[in-house]
């Protein structure tokens, strides 16, 4: 009728391992977001943002970021942990350059306000993913399909330039990235429970970087979607 001591010990060990791994993931994510924010702010302040958005450099940076994300995700098991760390830091820096352009479209106060709104929503969904007993694996597959549709709709709207469709895309995007936050946190939690800390320092570092990248992308994309609703235009 009662759980034995060994069962309690195993459950506690898994919970502690999960907490340690999650802390590593969030530390990397926070470092990436901090680096992105600092670079974006100072790039906008120097006037380099205008040069970026008015030249082919903007698209070069976008494709470079996509390349880094796909390479890091696909090669994480084959590259060194130090290389994975360098790629993540490099991606965060490049994203800071591209995100500096939002300061040209929105006021600094609305950007700051949207950041705190994003942080609150992200934190709430991360907590849900951490404590819920519901298996979110099926939700992840559904959200991924929704993300593909969102990307296609966004590309199509580049040519249509339909403001109504843009608002719908933003609203759906908020739903997708809030859901992905909960899904990714639960997945990372399970990685800790399933013994990634026992696989060696290199595996832990690479796993935490990959997890941080997923959460970083959730946060940044949620921020950009919300900015369309709460961002105050400079015009």
C-alpha positions as CSV (number, residue, x, y, z in Angstrom):
1,X,0.0,0.0,0.0
2,X,3.0,2.3,0.5
3,X,5.9,3.1,-1.8
4,X,9.1,1.6,-0.7
5,X,12.2,3.7,0.1
6,X,14.0,2.8,-3.2
7,X,11.1,4.0,-5.3
8,X,11.1,7.3,-3.4
9,X,14.9,7.7,-3.8
10,X,14.7,7.0,-7.5
11,X,11.9,9.6,-8.0
12,X,13.8,12.2,-6.0
13,X,17.0,11.5,-8.0
14,X,15.2,12.0,-11.2
15,X,13.6,15.2,-10.0
16,X,16.9,16.6,-8.9
17,X,18.6,15.6,-12.1
18,X,15.9,17.3,-14.1
19,X,16.2,20.5,-12.0
20,X,20.0,20.6,-12.6
21,X,19.6,20.1,-16.3
22,X,16.8,22.6,-16.6
23,X,19.0,25.2,-14.8
24,X,21.8,24.6,-17.3
25,X,19.4,25.1,-20.2
26,X,17.9,28.3,-18.8
27,X,21.3,29.7,-18.1
28,X,22.4,29.2,-21.7
29,X,19.0,30.7,-22.9
30,X,19.4,33.7,-20.6
31,X,22.9,34.3,-21.9
32,X,21.8,34.1,-25.5
33,X,18.9,36.5,-24.9
34,X,21.1,38.9,-23.0
35,X,23.7,38.9,-25.8
36,X,21.0,39.5,-28.4
37,X,19.5,42.3,-26.5
38,X,22.7,44.1,-25.8
39,X,23.9,43.9,-29.5
40,X,20.4,44.9,-30.8
41,X,20.3,48.0,-28.5
42,X,23.8,49.2,-29.3
43,X,23.5,48.5,-33.0
44,X,20.3,50.6,-33.2
45,X,22.0,53.3,-31.2
46,X,25.0,53.6,-33.5
47,X,22.8,53.9,-36.7
48,X,24.1,50.6,-38.1
49,X,20.5,49.2,-38.0
50,X,19.6,51.7,-40.8
51,X,22.5,50.4,-42.9
52,X,21.5,46.8,-42.3
53,X,17.9,47.2,-43.3
54,X,18.7,49.3,-46.3
55,X,21.1,46.8,-47.8
56,X,21.4,43.1,-48.9
57,X,23.2,42.5,-45.6
58,X,19.8,42.0,-43.8
59,X,18.9,39.0,-46.0
60,X,22.5,37.7,-45.7
61,X,22.2,37.8,-41.9
62,X,18.8,36.0,-42.0
63,X,20.1,33.2,-44.2
64,X,23.2,32.9,-42.0
65,X,21.0,32.5,-38.9
66,X,18.9,29.9,-40.6
67,X,22.0,28.0,-41.6
68,X,23.4,28.1,-38.1
69,X,20.1,26.8,-36.6
70,X,19.8,23.9,-39.1
71,X,23.5,23.0,-38.8
72,X,23.5,23.1,-35.0
73,X,20.3,21.0,-34.8
74,X,21.4,18.4,-37.4
75,X,25.1,18.1,-36.2
76,X,24.7,18.4,-32.5
77,X,25.7,14.7,-31.9
78,X,28.8,15.0,-34.1
79,X,30.4,18.3,-33.2
80,X,32.4,19.2,-30.1
81,X,30.6,20.8,-27.2
82,X,32.8,23.9,-27.5
83,X,31.8,24.2,-31.2
84,X,28.1,23.9,-30.2
85,X,28.6,26.7,-27.7
86,X,30.3,28.9,-30.2
87,X,27.6,28.4,-32.8
88,X,24.9,29.2,-30.2
89,X,26.7,32.4,-29.2
90,X,27.3,33.3,-32.8
91,X,23.6,32.8,-33.6
92,X,22.6,35.0,-30.7
93,X,25.0,37.7,-31.8
94,X,23.7,37.6,-35.4
95,X,20.2,37.8,-34.2
96,X,21.0,40.8,-32.2
97,X,22.1,42.6,-35.5
98,X,18.8,41.7,-37.3
99,X,16.6,42.5,-34.3
100,X,18.2,45.9,-34.0
101,X,15.9,46.9,-36.9
102,X,12.8,46.7,-34.7
103,X,14.0,49.9,-33.0
104,X,13.5,51.6,-36.3
105,X,9.8,50.6,-36.5
106,X,8.8,50.7,-32.8
107,X,9.4,53.0,-29.8
108,X,11.8,51.8,-27.2
109,X,9.1,52.0,-24.5
110,X,6.8,49.7,-26.4
111,X,9.6,47.3,-27.1
112,X,10.4,47.1,-23.4
113,X,6.8,46.7,-22.5
114,X,6.3,43.9,-25.0
115,X,9.4,42.2,-23.7
116,X,8.0,42.0,-20.2
117,X,4.6,40.8,-21.5
118,X,6.5,38.1,-23.4
119,X,8.5,37.2,-20.3
120,X,5.3,36.8,-18.3
121,X,3.6,34.6,-20.9
122,X,6.8,32.6,-21.5
123,X,7.2,32.0,-17.8
124,X,3.6,30.9,-17.3
125,X,3.8,28.4,-20.1
126,X,7.2,27.2,-19.0
127,X,5.8,26.6,-15.6
128,X,2.8,24.7,-17.1
129,X,5.1,22.5,-19.1
130,X,7.2,21.8,-15.9
131,X,4.3,20.8,-13.6
132,X,1.6,19.4,-15.8
133,X,1.1,15.6,-15.8
134,X,-0.4,15.7,-19.3
135,X,1.8,14.3,-22.0
136,X,2.3,17.1,-24.5
137,X,4.0,15.0,-27.2
138,X,0.9,14.9,-29.4
139,X,0.5,18.7,-29.0
140,X,4.1,19.1,-30.2
141,X,3.3,17.4,-33.5
142,X,0.2,19.5,-34.0
143,X,2.1,22.7,-33.2
144,X,4.9,21.8,-35.6
145,X,2.4,21.3,-38.4
146,X,0.9,24.7,-37.5
147,X,4.4,26.3,-37.6
148,X,4.9,25.0,-41.1
149,X,1.6,26.5,-42.1
150,X,2.5,29.8,-40.4
151,X,5.8,30.0,-42.3
152,X,4.1,29.4,-45.6
153,X,1.4,32.0,-44.9
154,X,4.1,34.5,-43.9
155,X,6.0,34.0,-47.1
156,X,2.8,34.3,-49.2
157,X,1.9,37.5,-47.3
158,X,5.2,39.1,-48.3
159,X,3.8,39.3,-51.8
160,X,0.1,39.9,-50.8
161,X,0.9,42.5,-48.2
162,X,-2.5,42.0,-46.6
163,X,-2.7,43.7,-43.2
164,X,-5.7,41.5,-42.2
165,X,-3.8,38.3,-42.9
166,X,-0.8,39.7,-41.1
167,X,-2.9,40.1,-37.9
168,X,-4.2,36.6,-38.3
169,X,-0.7,35.2,-38.7
170,X,0.5,37.1,-35.6
171,X,-2.5,35.8,-33.5
172,X,-1.9,32.2,-34.6
173,X,1.8,32.7,-34.1
174,X,1.2,33.7,-30.5
175,X,-0.8,30.5,-29.9
176,X,1.8,28.3,-31.6
177,X,4.8,29.7,-29.7
178,X,3.1,29.7,-26.3
179,X,2.2,26.1,-26.9
180,X,5.7,25.2,-28.1
181,X,7.2,26.7,-24.9
182,X,5.2,24.3,-22.7
183,X,6.0,21.4,-25.0
184,X,9.8,22.2,-25.1
185,X,10.1,22.6,-21.4
186,X,8.4,19.3,-20.8
187,X,10.7,17.6,-23.3
188,X,13.8,19.2,-21.6
189,X,12.5,18.1,-18.2
190,X,12.2,14.5,-19.4
191,X,15.8,14.6,-20.8
192,X,17.0,15.4,-17.3
193,X,14.8,12.6,-15.8
194,X,16.0,10.1,-18.3
195,X,19.7,10.4,-17.3
196,X,21.4,12.8,-19.6
197,X,23.5,14.0,-16.7
198,X,25.0,10.5,-16.6
199,X,26.2,10.7,-20.2
200,X,29.2,12.9,-19.5
201,X,30.0,16.6,-19.4
202,X,30.1,17.0,-23.2
203,X,26.7,15.4,-23.7
204,X,25.2,17.5,-21.0
205,X,26.6,20.7,-22.5
206,X,25.4,19.9,-26.0
207,X,22.0,18.9,-24.7
208,X,21.6,22.0,-22.7
209,X,22.7,24.2,-25.6
210,X,20.2,22.5,-28.0
211,X,17.4,22.9,-25.3
212,X,18.4,26.5,-24.9
213,X,18.2,27.1,-28.6
214,X,14.6,25.7,-28.7
215,X,13.5,27.9,-25.8
216,X,15.4,30.9,-27.2
217,X,13.5,30.6,-30.5
218,X,10.2,30.2,-28.7
219,X,10.8,33.4,-26.7
220,X,12.1,35.5,-29.7
221,X,9.3,34.5,-32.0
222,X,6.7,35.0,-29.3
223,X,8.2,38.5,-28.7
224,X,8.0,39.4,-32.4
225,X,4.4,38.2,-32.7
226,X,3.3,40.2,-29.7
227,X,5.2,43.2,-30.9
228,X,2.8,43.5,-33.8
229,X,0.0,44.0,-31.2
230,X,1.6,46.0,-28.5
231,X,4.4,47.8,-30.4
232,X,4.0,51.5,-30.7
233,X,4.9,52.7,-34.2
234,X,7.5,55.4,-34.7
235,X,5.5,56.8,-37.6
